[in-house]
Amino acid sequence: MLEGKVILITGAGGGIGRALALGAARAGAKVVVNDIGATLQGERSDLAAAQRVVEEILALGGEAVASTGSVSDPDDAGAAVQTAVDHFGRLDGLVNNAGILRDAFFHKMTLADFDAVMKVSLYGAFNMSRA
């Protein structure tokens, strides 16, 4: 089903997103691996996370390219889509997987923490889907 398709997967530098990217590549998709290299808490910690997954896909004989912009930024979302078009000529599918969390009860969460979660989890899906 994915053979020859171009799929952009957000939050694909590790965890579930990485597994999705590798699975899509094994199924024959060309993959745009999007990840800013952040922890689940949202702190940037590993700027090479997306590129490492790209290298794994290439080692499997697949095709992939890294995108390191933030889904919370509309311009970065547009750039991620443009990466797919520039490298593979089109974009056939999007997996909105990126997300961060703030491990706090809702009533104890700060406004800044809530805002950060919403920017990635909600606005990120909006920005990427709109782009």
DSSP file with accessible surface (Angstrom, degrees, kcal/mol):
  #  RESIDUE AA STRUCTURE BP1 BP2  ACC     N-H-->O    O-->H-N    N-H-->O    O-->H-N    TCO  KAPPA ALPHA  PHI   PSI    X-CA   Y-CA   Z-CA
    1    1 A M              0   0  216      0, 0.0    27,-0.1     0, 0.0    26,-0.0   0.000 360.0 360.0 360.0 -31.2    0.0    0.0    0.0
    2    2 A L    >   +     0   0   58     25,-0.3     3,-2.6     2,-0.1    28,-0.2   0.500 360.0 134.1 -97.5  -4.5    2.9    2.4    0.7
    3    3 A E  T 3  S-     0   0  148      1,-0.3    26,-0.2    24,-0.1    25,-0.2  -0.222  84.8  -3.0 -52.3 120.6    5.1    1.3   -2.2
    4    4 A G  T 3  S+     0   0   26     24,-2.2    -1,-0.3     1,-0.3    25,-0.2   0.402 101.9 130.7  78.4  -2.1    6.4    4.4   -4.0
    5    5 A K    <   -     0   0   90     -3,-2.6    25,-3.2    87,-0.0     2,-0.6  -0.472  56.8-129.8 -81.8 155.4    4.4    6.8   -1.8
    6    6 A V  E     -a   30   0A   0     23,-0.2    86,-2.4    -2,-0.1    87,-1.8  -0.936  29.5-175.2-107.9 118.9    6.0    9.8   -0.1
    7    7 A I  E     -ab  31  93A  16     23,-2.9    25,-2.8    -2,-0.6     2,-0.5  -0.958  15.6-156.1-121.6 131.0    5.2   10.0    3.6
    8    8 A L  E     -ab  32  94A   0     85,-2.5    87,-2.7    -2,-0.4     2,-0.5  -0.922  13.3-170.3-104.6 125.1    6.1   12.7    6.0
    9    9 A I  E >   -ab  33  95A   2     23,-2.6    25,-2.6    -2,-0.5     3,-0.6  -0.972   9.3-149.4-121.3 120.1    6.2   11.6    9.7
   10   10 A T  E 3  S+a   34   0A   2     85,-2.4    87,-0.2    -2,-0.5    25,-0.2  -0.536  81.4  22.1 -85.6 153.1    6.6   14.2   12.5
   11   11 A G  T >  S+     0   0   14     23,-0.6     3,-0.6    -2,-0.2     6,-0.5   0.841  81.9 141.0  63.3  32.7    8.3   13.3   15.7
   12   12 A A  T <   +     0   0    0     22,-2.6    23,-0.2    -3,-0.6    -1,-0.1   0.316  37.0  91.6 -95.3  11.7   10.1   10.5   13.8
   13   13 A G  T 3  S-     0   0   13     21,-0.3     2,-0.3     1,-0.1    -1,-0.2   0.577 100.6  -9.8 -82.3  -6.7   13.6   10.9   15.4
   14   14 A G  S X> S+     0   0   32     -3,-0.6     4,-1.4    39,-0.0     3,-0.8  -0.981 106.2  17.6-171.0 174.2   12.8    8.4   18.1
   15   15 A G  H 3> S-     0   0   61     -2,-0.3     4,-2.0     1,-0.2     5,-0.2  -0.124 120.5  -7.2  56.7-136.9   10.2    6.2   19.8
   16   16 A I  H 3> S+     0   0  123      1,-0.2     4,-2.6     2,-0.2    -1,-0.2   0.890 135.8  55.2 -61.8 -41.3    6.9    5.6   18.0
   17   17 A G  H <> S+     0   0    0     -3,-0.8     4,-2.5    -6,-0.5    -5,-0.3   0.906 106.9  50.3 -61.0 -40.5    7.7    8.0   15.2
   18   18 A R  H  X S+     0   0   91     -4,-1.4     4,-2.8    -7,-0.3     5,-0.2   0.933 110.8  49.3 -61.6 -45.8   11.0    6.2   14.5
   19   19 A A  H  X S+     0   0   59     -4,-2.0     4,-2.5     1,-0.2    -2,-0.2   0.907 111.3  49.8 -61.7 -40.3    9.1    2.9   14.4
   20   20 A L  H  X S+     0   0   70     -4,-2.6     4,-2.6     2,-0.2    -1,-0.2   0.912 111.4  48.9 -63.2 -43.3    6.5    4.4   12.0
   21   21 A A  H  X S+     0   0    0     -4,-2.5     4,-2.4     2,-0.2    -2,-0.2   0.929 113.4  45.7 -64.2 -44.7    9.3    5.8    9.7
   22   22 A L  H  X S+     0   0    7     -4,-2.8     4,-2.6     2,-0.2    -2,-0.2   0.913 113.7  49.9 -65.7 -40.2   11.1    2.5    9.6
   23   23 A G  H  X S+     0   0   34     -4,-2.5     4,-1.5    -5,-0.2    -2,-0.2   0.912 110.6  49.3 -64.6 -41.6    7.9    0.6    9.0
   24   24 A A  H  <>S+     0   0    7     -4,-2.6     5,-2.7     2,-0.2    -1,-0.2   0.922 111.9  49.1 -63.9 -41.7    6.9    2.9    6.2
   25   25 A A  H ><5S+     0   0    9     -4,-2.4     3,-1.9     1,-0.2    -2,-0.2   0.921 108.8  52.1 -64.1 -43.0   10.3    2.6    4.6
   26   26 A R  H 3<5S+     0   0  169     -4,-2.6    -1,-0.2     1,-0.3    -2,-0.2   0.809 106.4  55.6 -62.2 -28.5   10.1   -1.2    4.8
   27   27 A A  T 3<5S-     0   0   45     -4,-1.5   -25,-0.3    -5,-0.2    -1,-0.3   0.389 129.6 -97.1 -84.9   2.3    6.7   -1.0    3.1
   28   28 A G  T < 5S+     0   0   20     -3,-1.9   -24,-2.2     1,-0.3    -3,-0.2   0.487  76.1 140.5 100.4   5.0    8.4    0.9    0.2
   29   29 A A      < -     0   0    3     -5,-2.7    34,-0.5   -26,-0.2     2,-0.5  -0.476  53.2-127.2 -79.8 152.2    7.6    4.5    1.1
   30   30 A K  E     -ac   6  63A  52    -25,-3.2   -23,-2.9   -28,-0.2     2,-0.5  -0.873  38.6-148.2 -90.9 129.6   10.0    7.4    0.6
   31   31 A V  E     -ac   7  64A   0     32,-2.3    34,-2.0    -2,-0.5     2,-0.7  -0.883  23.6-157.7-117.9 132.0   10.1    9.0    4.1
   32   32 A V  E     -ac   8  65A   0    -25,-2.8   -23,-2.6    -2,-0.5     2,-0.8  -0.933  22.3-153.3 -97.3 114.6   10.6   12.5    5.3
   33   33 A V  E     -ac   9  66A   0     32,-2.8    34,-2.5    -2,-0.7     2,-0.5  -0.819  13.3-169.9 -93.9 105.6   11.8   12.1    8.9
   34   34 A N  E     +ac  10  67A   4    -25,-2.6   -22,-2.6    -2,-0.8   -23,-0.6  -0.875  23.7 133.5-102.6 127.1   10.7   15.2   10.8
   35   35 A D        -     0   0   22     32,-2.2    15,-0.3    -2,-0.5    16,-0.1  -0.879  44.0-152.1-167.1 136.9   12.1   15.8   14.3
   36   36 A I        -     0   0   36     -2,-0.3    10,-0.2    13,-0.1    32,-0.1   0.452  53.0-111.1 -89.5  -1.6   13.7   18.8   16.1
   37   37 A G        +     0   0    3      1,-0.2     8,-3.5     7,-0.1     9,-2.8   0.890  65.9 150.2  76.4  40.2   15.7   16.4   18.4
   38   38 A A  B     -D   44   0B  30      6,-0.3     6,-0.3     7,-0.2    -1,-0.2  -0.713  46.7-116.1-106.2 157.6   13.7   17.2   21.6
   39   39 A T    >   -     0   0   46      4,-2.6     3,-2.1    -2,-0.3    -1,-0.1  -0.268  43.8 -95.2 -74.0 171.5   13.0   15.2   24.6
   40   40 A L  T 3  S+     0   0  107      1,-0.3    61,-3.0     2,-0.1    -1,-0.1   0.786 129.4  59.7 -60.3 -22.9    9.4   14.3   25.5
   41   41 A Q  T 3  S-     0   0   84     59,-0.2    -1,-0.3     2,-0.1    59,-0.1   0.532 121.4-110.0 -83.8  -6.2    9.5   17.4   27.7
   42   42 A G  S <  S+     0   0   26     -3,-2.1     2,-0.4     1,-0.3    -2,-0.1   0.444  71.7 135.9  96.8   0.2   10.3   19.6   24.7
   43   43 A E        -     0   0  106      1,-0.1    -4,-2.6     2,-0.0    -1,-0.3  -0.689  60.0-117.7 -83.5 131.7   13.9   20.5   25.4
   44   44 A R  B     +D   38   0B 137     -2,-0.4    -6,-0.3    -6,-0.3    -7,-0.1  -0.494  52.9 147.4 -67.1 128.6   16.2   20.2   22.4
   45   45 A S        +     0   0   85     -8,-3.5     2,-0.2    -2,-0.3    -7,-0.2   0.521  61.5  34.0-136.9 -18.2   18.8   17.6   23.2
   46   46 A D    >   -     0   0   51     -9,-2.8     3,-1.7   -10,-0.2     4,-0.3  -0.698  50.0-179.4-151.0  87.3   19.8   15.8   20.0
   47   47 A L  T 3  S+     0   0  120      1,-0.3     4,-0.3    -2,-0.2     3,-0.2   0.644  84.6  57.5 -66.6 -13.0   19.8   17.8   16.8
   48   48 A A  T 3> S+     0   0   45      1,-0.2     4,-2.3     2,-0.1    -1,-0.3   0.346  72.5 104.3 -99.5   7.5   20.9   14.7   14.8
   49   49 A A  H <> S+     0   0    7     -3,-1.7     4,-1.6     1,-0.2     5,-0.2   0.917  82.7  45.4 -57.0 -48.3   17.9   12.5   15.8
   50   50 A A  H  > S+     0   0    1    -15,-0.3     4,-2.2    -4,-0.3    -1,-0.2   0.924 112.0  52.0 -63.0 -42.4   16.2   12.8   12.4
   51   51 A Q  H  > S+     0   0   83     -4,-0.3     4,-2.5     1,-0.2    -1,-0.2   0.875 105.0  55.8 -65.6 -34.6   19.3   12.2   10.4
   52   52 A R  H  X S+     0   0  120     -4,-2.3     4,-2.0     2,-0.2    -1,-0.2   0.908 108.3  47.8 -64.0 -39.3   20.1    9.0   12.4
   53   53 A V  H  X S+     0   0    2     -4,-1.6     4,-2.4     2,-0.2    -2,-0.2   0.912 109.4  53.8 -68.0 -38.5   16.7    7.6   11.4
   54   54 A V  H  X S+     0   0    4     -4,-2.2     4,-2.8     1,-0.2    -2,-0.2   0.938 107.8  50.6 -57.6 -45.3   17.4    8.6    7.8
   55   55 A E  H  X S+     0   0  101     -4,-2.5     4,-2.3     1,-0.2    -1,-0.2   0.885 108.4  52.3 -61.7 -38.7   20.7    6.7    8.0
   56   56 A E  H  X S+     0   0   66     -4,-2.0     4,-1.1     2,-0.2    -1,-0.2   0.914 110.9  47.4 -62.3 -42.9   18.8    3.6    9.3
   57   57 A I  H ><>S+     0   0    0     -4,-2.4     5,-2.6     2,-0.2     3,-0.5   0.925 111.0  50.6 -65.9 -43.0   16.4    3.8    6.4
   58   58 A L  H ><5S+     0   0   78     -4,-2.8     3,-1.8     1,-0.2    -1,-0.2   0.901 106.5  55.6 -61.6 -39.1   19.1    4.2    3.9
   59   59 A A  H 3<5S+     0   0   90     -4,-2.3    -1,-0.2     1,-0.3    -2,-0.2   0.791 103.9  55.0 -64.4 -26.4   20.9    1.2    5.4
   60   60 A L  T <<5S-     0   0   90     -4,-1.1    -1,-0.3    -3,-0.5    -2,-0.2   0.478 125.9-104.3 -81.2  -4.1   17.7   -0.8    4.8
   61   61 A G  T < 5S+     0   0   69     -3,-1.8    -3,-0.2    -4,-0.3    -2,-0.1   0.541  81.9 126.3  90.8   9.1   17.9    0.2    1.1
   62   62 A G      < -     0   0   20     -5,-2.6     2,-0.4    -6,-0.2    -1,-0.2  -0.212  60.1-112.2 -90.9-176.5   15.1    2.8    1.5
   63   63 A E  E     +c   30   0A 101    -34,-0.5   -32,-2.3   -38,-0.1     2,-0.3  -0.974  44.0 149.3-120.5 133.6   14.9    6.4    0.6
   64   64 A A  E     -c   31   0A  16     -2,-0.4     2,-0.3   -34,-0.2   -32,-0.2  -0.989  24.6-162.3-159.0 158.8   14.6    9.2    3.2
   65   65 A V  E     -c   32   0A  21    -34,-2.0   -32,-2.8    -2,-0.3     2,-0.3  -0.984  24.4-119.4-143.7 148.6   15.5   12.8    4.0
   66   66 A A  E     -c   33   0A  23     -2,-0.3     2,-0.4   -34,-0.2   -32,-0.2  -0.643  19.7-173.4 -91.6 148.9   15.6   14.7    7.3
   67   67 A S  E     -c   34   0A  10    -34,-2.5   -32,-2.2    -2,-0.3    13,-0.1  -0.981   2.5-178.8-137.1 123.0   13.5   17.7    8.2
   68   68 A T        +     0   0   76     -2,-0.4   -34,-0.1   -34,-0.2     2,-0.1   0.261  38.7 118.0-114.5  14.6   14.4   19.4   11.5
   69   69 A G        -     0   0   16      7,-0.2     2,-0.4     1,-0.1    -2,-0.1  -0.359  68.9-101.5 -77.8 163.1   11.9   22.2   11.8
   70   70 A S    >   -     0   0   17      1,-0.1     3,-1.7   -34,-0.1     7,-0.3  -0.679  13.1-145.5 -88.0 132.2    9.3   22.5   14.5
   71   71 A V  T 3  S+     0   0    7     -2,-0.4    56,-0.2     1,-0.3    57,-0.2   0.723  98.6  68.8 -65.3 -19.9    5.7   21.5   13.8
   72   72 A S  T 3  S+     0   0   39     55,-0.1    -1,-0.3     1,-0.1     3,-0.1   0.609  89.4  72.8 -75.7  -9.3    4.6   24.3   16.2
   73   73 A D  S <> S-     0   0   60     -3,-1.7     4,-2.4     1,-0.1     5,-0.2  -0.918  73.1-150.1-108.8 119.0    5.9   26.9   13.6
   74   74 A P  H  > S+     0   0   72      0, 0.0     4,-2.2     0, 0.0     5,-0.2   0.863  98.7  51.5 -56.7 -37.3    3.7   27.3   10.5
   75   75 A D  H  > S+     0   0  135      2,-0.2     4,-2.2     1,-0.2     5,-0.1   0.904 110.0  48.7 -67.2 -40.4    6.8   28.3    8.4
   76   76 A D  H  > S+     0   0   55     -6,-0.2     4,-2.1     2,-0.2    -7,-0.2   0.877 109.2  53.9 -65.2 -36.9    8.7   25.2    9.5
   77   77 A A  H  X S+     0   0    1     -4,-2.4     4,-2.0    -7,-0.3    -2,-0.2   0.942 109.5  47.6 -62.4 -44.9    5.6   23.1    8.7
   78   78 A G  H  X S+     0   0   30     -4,-2.2     4,-2.6     1,-0.2    -2,-0.2   0.896 110.0  52.9 -62.1 -38.5    5.6   24.5    5.2
   79   79 A A  H  X S+     0   0   50     -4,-2.2     4,-2.1     2,-0.2    -1,-0.2   0.870 105.7  54.3 -66.4 -35.1    9.3   23.9    4.9
   80   80 A A  H  X S+     0   0    0     -4,-2.1     4,-1.5     2,-0.2    -1,-0.2   0.932 110.6  45.5 -64.4 -43.7    8.9   20.3    5.9
   81   81 A V  H  X S+     0   0   22     -4,-2.0     4,-2.1     1,-0.2    -2,-0.2   0.924 111.2  53.1 -64.0 -41.9    6.3   19.8    3.2
   82   82 A Q  H  X S+     0   0   93     -4,-2.6     4,-3.4     1,-0.2     5,-0.2   0.862 102.2  59.5 -63.1 -32.9    8.6   21.6    0.7
   83   83 A T  H  X S+     0   0   29     -4,-2.1     4,-2.4     2,-0.2     5,-0.3   0.924 105.5  48.9 -59.6 -43.1   11.4   19.2    1.7
   84   84 A A  H  X S+     0   0    0     -4,-1.5     4,-2.9     2,-0.2     6,-0.7   0.943 114.4  44.6 -61.5 -46.3    9.2   16.3    0.5
   85   85 A V  H  X S+     0   0   57     -4,-2.1     4,-1.7     4,-0.2    -2,-0.2   0.923 114.1  49.3 -65.4 -43.5    8.4   18.1   -2.8
   86   86 A D  H  < S+     0   0  110     -4,-3.4    -1,-0.2     1,-0.2    -2,-0.2   0.886 122.3  31.6 -63.4 -41.2   12.0   19.1   -3.3
   87   87 A H  H  < S+     0   0  114     -4,-2.4    -2,-0.2    -5,-0.2    -1,-0.2   0.804 137.1  18.3 -89.3 -32.6   13.5   15.7   -2.7
   88   88 A F  H  < S-     0   0   29     -4,-2.9    -3,-0.2    -5,-0.3    -2,-0.2   0.406  96.6-116.4-123.9  -2.0   10.7   13.4   -4.0
   89   89 A G  S  < S+     0   0   58     -4,-1.7     2,-0.3    -5,-0.5    -4,-0.2   0.326  84.2  15.0  86.9  -9.1    8.5   15.5   -6.2
   90   90 A R        -     0   0  101     -6,-0.7     2,-0.4    -9,-0.0    -2,-0.2  -0.978  67.1-117.7-172.8 178.3    5.4   15.3   -4.1
   91   91 A L        +     0   0   53     -2,-0.3   -84,-0.2     1,-0.1     3,-0.1  -0.982  22.9 173.4-137.8 123.5    3.8   14.4   -0.8
   92   92 A D        +     0   0   70    -86,-2.4     2,-0.3    -2,-0.4   -85,-0.2   0.689  64.4  11.9-101.2 -25.9    1.2   11.6   -0.5
   93   93 A G  E     -b    7   0A  21    -87,-1.8   -85,-2.5     2,-0.0     2,-0.4  -0.998  53.2-154.0-156.4 155.8    0.7   11.2    3.2
   94   94 A L  E     -b    8   0A  54     -2,-0.3     2,-0.6   -87,-0.2   -85,-0.2  -0.998   2.9-161.5-133.6 133.6    1.3   12.8    6.6
   95   95 A V  E     -b    9   0A  52    -87,-2.7   -85,-2.4    -2,-0.4     2,-1.6  -0.963  11.4-154.1-115.0 110.4    1.5   11.2   10.0
   96   96 A N        +     0   0   63     -2,-0.6    29,-0.1     1,-0.2   -87,-0.1  -0.651  43.8 138.2 -83.6  85.1    1.1   13.8   12.8
   97   97 A N        +     0   0   49     -2,-1.6    -1,-0.2   -87,-0.2   -86,-0.2   0.660  25.9 114.4-104.1 -21.5    3.0   11.9   15.5
   98   98 A A        +     0   0   24     -3,-0.3     2,-0.3    22,-0.1    27,-0.1  -0.197  37.5 147.8 -58.8 141.1    5.0   14.8   17.1
   99   99 A G        -     0   0   37     25,-0.1     2,-0.3     2,-0.0   -57,-0.1  -0.965  28.9-160.4-168.6 152.1    4.1   15.5   20.7
  100  100 A I        -     0   0   24     -2,-0.3     2,-0.3    17,-0.2   -59,-0.2  -0.887  13.6-153.3-127.9 166.1    5.5   16.7   24.0
  101  101 A L        -     0   0   72    -61,-3.0     2,-0.5    -2,-0.3    -2,-0.0  -0.958  14.2-149.1-138.6 157.7    4.2   16.3   27.5
  102  102 A R        -     0   0   45     -2,-0.3     2,-2.2     2,-0.1   -61,-0.1  -0.980  25.8-137.0-123.6 111.1    4.4   18.1   30.8
  103  103 A D        +     0   0  159     -2,-0.5     2,-0.3     6,-0.0    -2,-0.0  -0.479  63.0 108.9 -76.1  79.8    4.1   15.5   33.5
  104  104 A A  S    S-     0   0   42     -2,-2.2    -2,-0.1     6,-0.0     5,-0.1  -0.991  75.6 -97.2-149.2 149.5    1.8   17.4   35.8
  105  105 A F    >>  -     0   0  145     -2,-0.3     3,-1.9     1,-0.1     4,-0.9  -0.410  43.9-112.8 -61.9 146.9   -1.8   17.2   36.9
  106  106 A F  G >4 S+     0   0  160      1,-0.3     3,-1.1     2,-0.2    -1,-0.1   0.891 116.7  50.6 -51.1 -47.1   -3.9   19.6   34.8
  107  107 A H  G 34 S+     0   0  149      1,-0.3    -1,-0.3     3,-0.0    -2,-0.0   0.638 113.9  45.9 -72.5 -10.2   -4.7   21.9   37.8
  108  108 A K  G <4 S+     0   0  145     -3,-1.9    -1,-0.3     2,-0.1    -2,-0.2   0.451  87.3 110.6-106.3  -3.9   -1.0   22.1   38.7
  109  109 A M    <<  -     0   0   43     -3,-1.1     2,-0.1    -4,-0.9    -6,-0.0  -0.502  67.9-125.8 -73.5 137.0    0.2   22.7   35.1
  110  110 A T     >  -     0   0   74     -2,-0.2     4,-2.5     1,-0.1     5,-0.2  -0.413  19.8-115.1 -76.8 159.4    1.6   26.2   34.4
  111  111 A L  H  > S+     0   0  143      1,-0.2     4,-2.8     2,-0.2     5,-0.2   0.901 117.7  54.2 -60.4 -38.9    0.2   28.2   31.6
  112  112 A A  H  > S+     0   0   70      2,-0.2     4,-2.2     1,-0.2    -1,-0.2   0.907 109.7  46.7 -63.4 -41.8    3.6   28.1   29.9
  113  113 A D  H  > S+     0   0   52      2,-0.2     4,-2.2     1,-0.2    -2,-0.2   0.924 113.2  48.4 -65.8 -44.6    3.6   24.2   30.0
  114  114 A F  H  X S+     0   0   77     -4,-2.5     4,-2.5     1,-0.2    -2,-0.2   0.929 111.4  51.0 -60.7 -43.3    0.0   24.0   28.8
  115  115 A D  H  X S+     0   0   68     -4,-2.8     4,-2.6     1,-0.2    -1,-0.2   0.911 108.8  50.9 -61.6 -42.9    0.9   26.4   25.9
  116  116 A A  H  X S+     0   0   24     -4,-2.2     4,-1.7     2,-0.2     5,-0.3   0.924 111.1  47.9 -62.7 -43.7    3.9   24.3   24.9
  117  117 A V  H  X>S+     0   0   23     -4,-2.2     4,-2.9     1,-0.2     5,-0.5   0.931 113.5  47.7 -62.8 -44.8    1.9   21.1   24.8
  118  118 A M  I  X>S+     0   0   53     -4,-2.5     5,-2.8     1,-0.2     4,-1.6   0.898 107.8  56.0 -64.6 -39.5   -0.8   22.8   22.8
  119  119 A K  I  <5S+     0   0   96     -4,-2.6     5,-0.4    -5,-0.2    -1,-0.2   0.880 119.6  30.2 -62.7 -38.4    1.7   24.3   20.3
  120  120 A V  I  <5S+     0   0   23     -4,-1.7     5,-0.3     3,-0.2    -2,-0.2   0.938 128.1  36.5 -84.6 -52.6    3.2   20.9   19.5
  121  121 A S  I  <5S+     0   0   53     -4,-2.9     4,-0.3    -5,-0.3    -3,-0.2   0.882 133.6  17.8 -74.8 -39.2    0.3   18.5   19.9
  122  122 A L  I  X<S+     0   0  104     -4,-1.6     4,-2.1    -5,-0.5    -3,-0.2   0.893 132.4  37.3 -98.8 -59.1   -2.6   20.6   18.6
  123  123 A Y  H  ><S+     0   0  133     -5,-2.8     4,-3.7     1,-0.2     5,-0.2   0.859 113.8  59.9 -63.5 -33.0   -1.2   23.5   16.6
  124  124 A G  H  > S+     0   0    1     -6,-0.5     4,-2.6    -5,-0.4     5,-0.3   0.935 106.7  44.8 -60.4 -46.6    1.5   21.2   15.2
  125  125 A A  H  > S+     0   0   33     -5,-0.3     4,-2.4    -4,-0.3     5,-0.2   0.917 116.3  48.0 -64.4 -39.8   -1.1   18.8   13.7
  126  126 A F  H  X S+     0   0  116     -4,-2.1     4,-2.8     2,-0.2     5,-0.3   0.955 112.7  47.7 -62.9 -50.5   -3.0   21.9   12.3
  127  127 A N  H  X S+     0   0   12     -4,-3.7     4,-2.2     1,-0.2    -2,-0.2   0.915 115.5  44.2 -59.5 -45.6    0.2   23.5   10.9
  128  128 A M  H  < S+     0   0    3     -4,-2.6    -1,-0.2    -5,-0.2    -2,-0.2   0.929 115.3  46.8 -67.6 -44.5    1.4   20.3    9.3
  129  129 A S  H  < S+     0   0   77     -4,-2.4    -2,-0.2    -5,-0.3    -1,-0.2   0.897 113.7  49.0 -66.3 -38.6   -2.0   19.4    7.8
  130  130 A R  H  <        0   0  188     -4,-2.8    -1,-0.2    -5,-0.2    -2,-0.2   0.902 360.0 360.0 -66.2 -42.3   -2.6   22.9    6.6
  131  131 A A     <        0   0   56     -4,-2.2    -2,-0.2    -5,-0.3    -1,-0.2   0.893 360.0 360.0 -63.3 360.0    0.8   23.0    4.9
